[in-house]
Amino acid sequence: MPRTRIRVGTNKGASLGKGTVQSRATLSGAGTRSAGKPSRSNGSASQSSSAAPQAQQDQQKGWKAAVHRYVKLYNQAEIDRYAPPFEEIIRDEDHLNRFAQRLDRLREQELLRGALPSRSETNAELIRISESGSKSEVAVLIELRIKRTIDHNGRTYTEERCDRERLWLSAEGDGYIISRVEPIVLERRPRYSLSDAAMAAELMQEHEASEGSKQQSIPYINYDVLPFLKHSRAGVRYRRDLAAAYADRWWNEPNPAYENFEVNCTNYVSQCIFAGSAPMNYTGKRDSGWWYRGFSGKRENWSYSWAVSNALKNYLSAPRGSSLRATVVESADQLALGDVITYDWSGDNRFQHSTIVTAFDAAGMPLVNANTVASRHRYWDYQDSYAWTEQTKYRFFHLADEF
């Protein structure tokens, strides 16, 4: 399967309307991949003083031309916040409505904030491709890496995130159309649940069954804070700057020193907090404390609070006089660097996602980093996620300055 590069970049003038847009997009094939490895589509956006020639934009044939067109329109929507002419290539009415509703709420949010997206770059990677024998049907798992420049009250910041989608393409006439789009909403599909004993047992069984194939991992240990994995002294200062620096270092790739979960958001947040010198509360029991021990006894060992959002929410909500602890605050503007937000998408008090505060916009509102759906300096309320619903609830944790 050929390796594909998709490059899309868009700039916009000083207004939030559609305005004058300049863009450049290319799609080219090169090389081959070994069996069993994903076909990758890496790209970097570039600025252009005029639109690229149509012949260059349409150089790819078949289903790749439809994917190229989709990525370009997707990127256009990231800066305009208006639904692009997806109807030209997409026949999935449900997704068209879902996408339009997402853009409507984001446009309203950014208008209220006074935020102006001035540039967007979208790089695409084709993770998995399945083609029918006749190539009349194609299924593509694609990762969209979005990087947006935001102008906000005289300041500029950059936000990044990685979205995954499945596209189903069908031959139509001389080309292809996208018959179905399925966003992969991992923030809304927790693999483990602390309140479900069967799921907890499944977690244990999964790792015991696969222990033979796992490489040994060694956690990052701050021995000045945590000798022998036990908290032995008080007065340790929480280094918020180090927590944020770790978050920015590992937001889009796993730290090989730790286990990497399919749903990795809380594991990532716990690593960030620990890198900020927060001491573990090692109990040796999965359902108590907050700890990660690494590879021991032929399996990975960690507490549920380390890796499960709802369990971390419960741990931080409980009062304690030492070790990692936090205060629940009423609103996001009360948070500081290195603080934590958990998300309950359905409003049923089962929290499924965790983020860490890594920066602030010009109004002092948090920008967060996350994993699973890798995100850096994303606006805290997550209305740009398909996981978000009108029932979404948040829990804001201000971590103690000393432990």
N, C-alpha and C positions, 0 to 999 in steps of 0.2 A: 504494500500500500504506500503510495507516494507521500512524502512529508510535505506539509502545506504551511505557507506563511500568509497570515492575514494581517494587514496593517491599516489601521483607521485612525485618523485624527481630525478633530473639529474645533474650530475657534468660533467665538461669537462676539459681536460688538457689545456696546454698553447697555443694551436694553434687554429686558427679559422676554420680549416677544421673539418671533421667529427671526426677524432681522436678516441681515446679510451674513451668510455662512460660507466659509471657505473650508474645503476638505480635500483630503487625498486618500485614496484607498487602493491597495494592490492585493492581488492574490496570485501566488506562484507556487509551482510544485518543483521539488528537487529531491533527489536521492530516494532511498527506499529504507524500510525498517525491517528489523529482524522479526521472525515469527514470535508471537507472544508479547511484543512490545507495542505500546500505543502509538498511533500516528499523531504527531504534534504539529500544532499550528501556532508558532510564536511570532509576535509582531511588535513593533514599536511605532507609535504614531509619529508623524512628522508634519510640520506646518508647511503650507504652500500659499503663494500669493494668488493662485488661480486654481480652478478645479482641474484635476488630472484629465487628460484626454480620454474620451469615452472608450476608444479602442483599447487603452491600457486597462481601464476598469473592467472591461468585458472580455479580457483575454482568456479567462478560464471558461471551459465548457462544462456541460452536464450539471450534476448536482452541486459541484463546488461553486459554480456561478451563483446558484441560489443561496448557498451558505454565505458567500461573500456579500451578496446584497443584503442579507439579513443582518450581518454584523455591522455593516455600514449604517443601516436604518436604526439599529439598536443604539449605536453610538450617537447618532443624531438626536435621538430622544433623550439621551443622558444630559444633553446641554440645553435643548429647547424646552423639555418637559411638556411637549405636545406630542400626541400620537402621530408617528410617521405613517406614510402610506403603505402599511404592512399588508393591506388588502391585495396589493399587487402580487404578493408571493405567499401569503398565509391564508389557509382556508379554515383554520381553527377558530370559530367564533367565540368559544369559551375563553381561549387565551387572549384574543383581541380585546374582549371586555375586561378581563383580569388586568391586562397590561394598561389599558386606558384608565381604569380606576386607580391603579398605582400611580400613574403620572398625575392624575387630578389631585390626589392628596399631597403629593410631593410638591407640585407647583404651588398649591395653597400654603403649605408649610414654609417654603422658601420665600414666598412673598411676605408672609408674616414675620419671618426672621430678618428680612432684608438681605438675604443671601443671593448672590448672582453667580451662577456657573459660567465661567468665561472660557474654559477649555476642557475638552474631554478626549481621552485616548482609550480605545478599546482594543486589546490584543486577544486573539482567540487561539485556543489549543484544542485540537480534535483528539479527545481521549480514546474513543472507541468508535469504530465504523463497522456496520454490518450491511452488506449489499446482497440483494437477491441475485440469482444466477443471470437473469436478464437485465439486471440493474434498473428495473422499473420501480423498485422500492428500495429505499436506503434509510437506515437509522443511524443517527450520529449523536454521540455524547460529547458535548462541547463545553469547554470552560471559557468564560468571558472574564477577562481581567480589565477592570475599569479603573481609570485614574482620572480624577476630575480636579480642576483648579477652581476654587471658590473665592470670590471677592465678597467680603463681608465687613461693612462699616469701616472701610479704609484699610482693612487687613486682608491678607491672602493666605489661604492654607490649602493643602492638597489632601484629598481623601482617596482611599483605594479600597477595592473589594474584589473578590473572585466569586462569580456566580456560575453555577452549572445548570445545564438544560439538556433535555433529550429532544432532538428534532427528528420527525419522520417526514421523509420526502418522497414524492410520487412523480413519475414521469407524466408530463402533460404537454401535448403538442411537441414543439421542438426543444422544450426545456423541462424544468422541474418546478413544482410548487411544494410548499411546506404544509403537509396535511394535518400535522399535530405538533404542539409544543408542550412539553411537560417540565416546568421548573423543578429542580431538585432542592427541596426546602428542608435541609438537614436540621436547621435550628428548631423545627417544629416536630421532629421525629426522634425523640430521645431513645437511645438503645437500651438504657437501663433506668429503672425507677426504684428509688429506695423504699417506697411504700408497697411495692409488690415483691413479696418474698420469692415468688417463682422466678421473677426476672433476676433477682439477686443470685439465686442458685444457678440460673443459666449463665450469668457472668462468670461464676466460679468454674463451671463445667467447661465453658468455652476456652478459658485460659489453661485449664488443666489438660484439655485435649490437645491443645496446640503448643504445649510447653516444649516439646521436642524440637520444634522448628524455630523457636525464638532465640535470638541472640541475647546474650547477657547485656543488660543496660545498667549503668551506674548513675544515680541521680547526682545533680549538682548539690553539694553539701557545703554550707557555710559553717565550718567547724568552730569559728569564733562565737557563733550564735547557738549552734546546736551540737555540742560534743556528744558523741555516742547516741545521736538521735533522741536526746532527751533535753527538755528545757530545764536549765539548772540555775538561771539567774534572771532577775528582773531588770528593767531599765534599758532594754535593748530598743534603740530608736528605729522606727520604720523608715527605711530609705525610699521614699516615694520616687525620687529621681531614678534610682536603680531599677525599681519595678517597672517604670515607664520605659526605660532604656531597654530592658530585657524584652518587654512587649513589642517594641519596635524592631528589635533584632530578629525575633522568631515568629512574627505575625503570619508569614506566608510559607513557612517550612517548619517541620517538626524538629525539635532539639533531639538528636539521637541519644542523648543521655537518659531520656525518659520513654516510657511506653507512649505510643501514639494511637489514640482510639479513633474509631470511625466517627463518633461524635466527640470531638476533642475540646469543646469550648471551656469546660470547667477545669479540666486537666491543665490547659494552657493558662487560665487565670491563676490557678494555684501555683504554677511554676513562677509566674510573674511576682506574685505576693512573696513567695519564698526567696526569690532573687533580691527582693527589697529588704531582706534580713528578718522577715517574720519567722519566728521559731515554730517548728512542727510540734504538735501535741501527739506524741507517739504512744498509742495504747496497745498496739498489736491486734486490735479488734477492728474489723471492717466497719462496724456500725457505730464507732465512737472515735473521738479525737479527730485530728486533721493531720494526715501524714502520708508520706510516700517512702517506701523502704527499698524499692528497686527489686532486682532479681534475687530471690531467696527461697530455698526449699523447692527449687525447680519451677518456680512461677513468680510472676510479678505480684507485689504486695502494695496495697494502698488502701486508704480509708474511702468509704463512699463519698464523704464530704470533699475529698480531694478531686474526685472525677465526675460527680453527679450534681447537676445544678440545684435540684430541689434539696439535696442533702447539704450542699454548701450554704444554701439559704437558711436551712434549719440551724446549722452550726453557728453561723454568724448572728442569727437572731437570738440565740440563747445567751443570757448574762453569764459572765465569768470574770474572775479577777486577775487571770494571768493567761499567757499564751496568746494565740491569735484571737482577737475579739474586735467587735465593731459596734457602732451605734446606728440604729435605723433612723434615717432622716426623712423629712416629708417631701422634698423636691430635689430635682437633679442639680439645681444651682447651689445646693449646699454641699456638694461633693468636692473633693480635692484630688490632686494627682494620685494615682495608685488606689483609688477607691473602686468599689465594685457595684455593678448593677445586675440584677437577675430579672428574667422576663417570664411572665405567665401569659402565653398567647391566648388561651381560651377563657381566662378569668375564673378558673376552677381551683385556684390556689395550688396548682402543680406547676412549679417553675421549671422551664425547659432549656433556658439559655442563660449564659453568663458573659459579661464583658468587663473590661477594666478601663478606667479613665486614664488617658494618655496625653490629652491636650485639651484646650478650650478655644471656643470661637471668640469673636470680638465682644460678644455679649456676656461672656463668662459661662456659657453653657458647655457641658462636657462633650468631648469627642472621644470615642472609645475604640479599642482594639478588640478583636475577637478571633477565634479559630473555628474549625469545622467549615464554615463559610468565612474564609480568611478576610479580615477587614482591618484597615488602619486609618485612624482618625475619622471614623464614621460618626455622623450625628447620632446622639445617644438614643433617640426615640425609636429608631429602626422602622420608620414608616416606609422606607425604601425596600423593605423585605416583604416577600409574599407570605412570610410567617405572621406578619402583623395583622391583627383584627381589631374591630371596634371594642372587643372585650379585653384587650391586652392590659395587663397590670404590671407594674414595676415595683421592685423593692430596692431602695437605695441604701447602701452600706458605707458609712464613713469609718474607715479602719482607724484603730487607736494609733496615736503618734508614738507610743512606747508600749512594749510588751513585757 
